[in-house]
Amino acid sequence: MTRALENSSWTAESLEVLERACDHFGGFQTWRALHEIRLHLDRLSGLVPWLKGNGRTFVPARTAEIRPHQRWMRFLNYPDPEHVGVFDNGRVRLERSDGAVVAQADEHRQSFRGLAMNRRWSPLDALYFFGYALTHYHSLPFSLFEARLVGLREFGSKSERLSVLDLEFPADLPTHNRRQRFYFDRSGQLVRHDYHAEIVGFFARGAHFWQRQTRFNGFPIALTRHVTLRLGAQACPLTALHATFADAEVELR
């Protein structure tokens, strides 16, 4: 919270929204104790995975180990049973079971510039995309204090009023893009997240709905992530990405 309080862009009203969200996600004590989240994928589908080669040029990992505080994630048995994939704060590498590195990239985001972003994904490409996405998602809402507040507004009907935080992230944060929007209900639950997945392409502007949120060790995990294409603030019917998880585990220190 310190960085937000030092940042003059944050108002008392916006801090109240974010603090309520943090309470809903188990509070700062749970966040500080969080060590690792393990996700077990059930199914991945949608326009973006299909365009990028899901099942053809890459196969999604079934188990992900995520350490949000370190912006670190490991895919087990990826891209095959003899290897693992590691995302480490923007860096990616593929390792054999004995720890030998077989492929790596320290600045992999740079490889998506220009026409290269239209390519189908290799295992290293998919590792980068899902690595930054999952580490960022599972640091929310606590990591939002590091962002700059652009605006706060209300969205929806009176009976289903949502508080919308429009934020700008630091340039060194591995995420979809710098400016994103977060929709919280009255209880503090994060129900929607808008962004532009820059490495996918200009069209990849999504409305990401956090569904089937289930508590594991006091920490809510969205077991269904449904992303539709978006025009402005309007969510469109076309599914950009749909991921369902069979189970999750949360390890606290």
C-alpha positions in Angstrom: 0.0 0.0 0.0 2.9 2.3 0.6 3.6 3.0 -3.0 0.0 3.9 -3.6 -0.1 6.3 -0.7 3.1 7.9 -2.0 1.5 8.3 -5.4 -0.6 11.4 -5.6 -2.8 9.9 -8.3 -4.6 7.7 -5.8 -7.7 9.1 -4.1 -9.3 8.1 -0.8 -12.2 6.7 -2.8 -10.0 4.6 -5.1 -8.0 3.3 -2.2 -11.2 2.2 -0.4 -12.2 0.1 -3.5 -8.8 -1.5 -3.6 -8.6 -2.2 0.1 -12.0 -3.8 0.0 -10.8 -6.0 -2.8 -7.7 -7.0 -0.8 -9.9 -8.0 2.1 -12.0 -10.1 -0.2 -8.9 -11.9 -1.4 -7.9 -12.9 2.1 -6.2 -9.7 3.3 -2.6 -8.7 3.5 -1.7 -11.4 6.0 -2.8 -14.1 3.5 -1.0 -12.3 0.6 2.3 -12.0 2.5 2.1 -15.7 3.5 1.3 -16.9 -0.1 4.1 -19.0 -1.4 2.9 -21.0 -4.4 -0.3 -21.7 -6.3 -0.6 -25.0 -8.3 -3.2 -25.0 -11.1 -4.3 -28.1 -12.9 -5.6 -27.3 -16.4 -8.7 -29.1 -17.7 -9.3 -27.4 -21.1 -8.0 -24.5 -23.2 -9.9 -23.2 -26.2 -10.9 -20.0 -28.0 -9.8 -17.9 -31.0 -6.4 -16.9 -29.7 -5.1 -20.3 -28.8 -6.4 -21.7 -32.1 -4.7 -19.0 -34.1 -1.5 -19.4 -32.2 -1.2 -23.2 -32.8 -2.9 -24.8 -29.7 -2.4 -28.6 -30.2 -0.3 -28.1 -33.2 2.8 -26.0 -32.6 2.5 -26.0 -28.8 0.5 -28.2 -26.3 -0.6 -26.4 -23.1 0.8 -27.8 -19.8 -1.5 -29.5 -17.5 0.1 -28.3 -14.3 1.5 -24.9 -13.5 3.3 -23.9 -10.3 3.1 -20.1 -9.7 4.9 -17.9 -7.2 3.4 -14.5 -7.6 5.7 -12.6 -5.3 8.7 -13.6 -7.5 6.8 -13.3 -10.8 7.9 -16.9 -11.4 6.1 -19.9 -12.9 7.0 -23.5 -13.9 5.1 -25.7 -16.3 5.6 -29.3 -15.5 6.0 -31.9 -18.3 6.4 -29.1 -20.8 6.6 -29.3 -23.8 6.9 -33.1 -23.1 7.4 -35.4 -20.1 11.2 -35.0 -20.2 11.2 -31.2 -19.8 9.8 -28.3 -17.8 9.2 -24.7 -18.8 10.2 -21.8 -16.5 9.1 -18.2 -16.6 11.2 -16.0 -14.4 10.1 -12.3 -14.3 10.1 -12.0 -18.1 12.8 -14.5 -18.9 11.9 -18.0 -20.2 13.7 -21.3 -20.5 13.1 -24.9 -21.2 15.0 -27.4 -19.0 15.5 -31.2 -18.9 14.7 -33.1 -15.8 18.3 -33.0 -14.8 18.3 -29.1 -14.9 20.1 -28.7 -18.1 18.8 -25.7 -20.1 17.9 -26.6 -23.7 16.4 -23.3 -24.8 16.2 -19.8 -23.2 15.5 -16.2 -23.9 16.1 -13.3 -21.6 14.2 -10.7 -23.6 11.6 -12.8 -25.3 9.0 -10.1 -25.6 11.2 -8.3 -28.1 10.8 -11.3 -30.5 7.1 -10.4 -31.0 7.8 -7.0 -32.6 6.4 -6.2 -36.1 5.1 -9.0 -38.3 6.7 -11.6 -36.0 3.7 -11.2 -33.7 1.6 -13.0 -36.4 3.5 -16.2 -36.1 2.2 -19.4 -34.5 3.6 -19.9 -31.1 6.5 -22.2 -30.3 6.6 -23.8 -26.8 8.9 -21.0 -25.7 6.4 -18.4 -27.0 3.4 -20.0 -25.2 5.5 -20.3 -22.1 6.2 -16.5 -22.2 2.5 -15.6 -22.7 1.0 -17.8 -20.1 3.9 -17.2 -17.7 3.4 -13.4 -17.5 -0.4 -13.8 -17.6 -0.7 -16.3 -14.8 1.9 -14.6 -12.5 0.2 -11.3 -12.9 -3.4 -12.6 -12.5 -2.5 -14.3 -9.3 -0.8 -11.2 -7.8 -4.1 -9.3 -8.1 -5.5 -7.2 -6.5 -2.5 -6.7 -4.2 0.0 -5.7 -6.9 -2.4 -3.0 -8.1 -1.0 -0.7 -5.4 2.2 -0.4 -7.6 0.2 1.0 -10.5 -0.7 4.7 -11.2 -4.4 5.5 -11.0 -5.8 6.9 -14.2 -9.4 7.0 -13.2 -12.2 5.6 -11.1 -15.8 5.2 -12.3 -19.0 3.2 -11.8 -20.2 0.7 -14.3 -23.4 -1.3 -14.7 -27.0 -1.0 -13.3 -27.8 0.2 -9.8 -28.5 -3.4 -8.7 -25.2 -4.7 -10.1 -23.0 -1.6 -9.7 -19.2 -2.2 -10.3 -16.3 0.0 -9.4 -13.8 0.3 -12.2 -10.2 1.2 -11.6 -8.3 2.4 -14.7 -4.6 1.9 -14.0 -1.2 2.2 -15.6 1.5 -0.3 -14.7 5.2 0.3 -14.5 7.1 -0.4 -17.7 9.2 -3.2 -16.1 6.1 -5.3 -15.2 5.6 -8.4 -17.4 1.9 -8.2 -18.3 -0.4 -7.8 -21.3 0.0 -4.0 -21.7 0.6 -1.0 -19.4 -2.9 0.4 -19.2 -5.7 -2.0 -17.9 -9.1 -1.8 -16.2 -10.4 -3.8 -13.3 -14.0 -4.2 -12.3 -14.9 -5.0 -8.7 -18.3 -5.7 -7.2 -19.5 -4.4 -3.9 -18.0 -7.3 -2.0 -14.5 -6.6 -3.5 -14.6 -9.5 -5.9 -12.7 -9.0 -9.1 -15.2 -10.0 -11.8 -13.8 -8.5 -15.0 -10.4 -7.3 -16.3 -9.9 -5.4 -19.6 -6.6 -5.3 -21.4 -4.8 -5.4 -24.8 -2.7 -8.5 -25.3 0.0 -6.7 -27.3 2.1 -9.6 -28.3 -1.0 -11.3 -29.9 -1.9 -8.4 -32.1 -3.8 -5.2 -32.5 -7.1 -7.0 -32.4 -6.4 -8.8 -29.1 -8.4 -6.4 -26.9 -10.2 -8.6 -24.3 -12.8 -8.5 -21.6 -11.6 -11.2 -19.2 -14.3 -12.6 -16.8 -13.1 -14.3 -13.6 -15.6 -17.1 -13.0 -16.0 -20.0 -10.6 -13.9 -18.3 -8.0 -13.2 -20.8 -5.3 -11.3 -20.4 -2.0 -8.2 -22.6 -1.5 -6.5 -22.0 1.9 -8.4 -18.7 2.2 -7.3 -17.4 -1.3 -9.8 -17.1 -4.1 -8.8 -18.8 -7.4 -10.8 -18.4 -10.7 -11.3 -21.9 -12.0 -12.8 -20.6 -15.2 -11.3 -17.8 -17.2 -13.4 -16.5 -20.0 -12.1 -13.8 -22.3 -14.1 -12.2 -25.1 -13.1 -9.7 -27.7 -13.9 -6.2 -26.8 -14.8 -3.0 -28.6 -14.1 -0.1 -26.2 -15.9 -1.1 -23.0 -18.3 -3.4 -24.9 -17.6 -7.1 -24.5 -18.4 -9.0 -27.7 -19.8 -12.6 -28.0 -16.7 -13.9 -29.7 -14.6 -16.0 -27.4 -10.9 -15.0 -27.5 -9.8 -17.6 -24.8 -11.6 -20.0 -22.5 -9.6 -21.9 -19.8 -11.1 -24.2 -17.2 -9.1 -25.7 -14.3 -9.9 -29.0 -12.7 -8.4 -28.1 -9.3 -6.0 -25.7 -7.5 -3.8 -25.8 -4.5 -2.5 -22.9 -2.4 0.6 -23.2 -0.3 1.1 -20.6 2.5 4.5 -20.0 4.2 
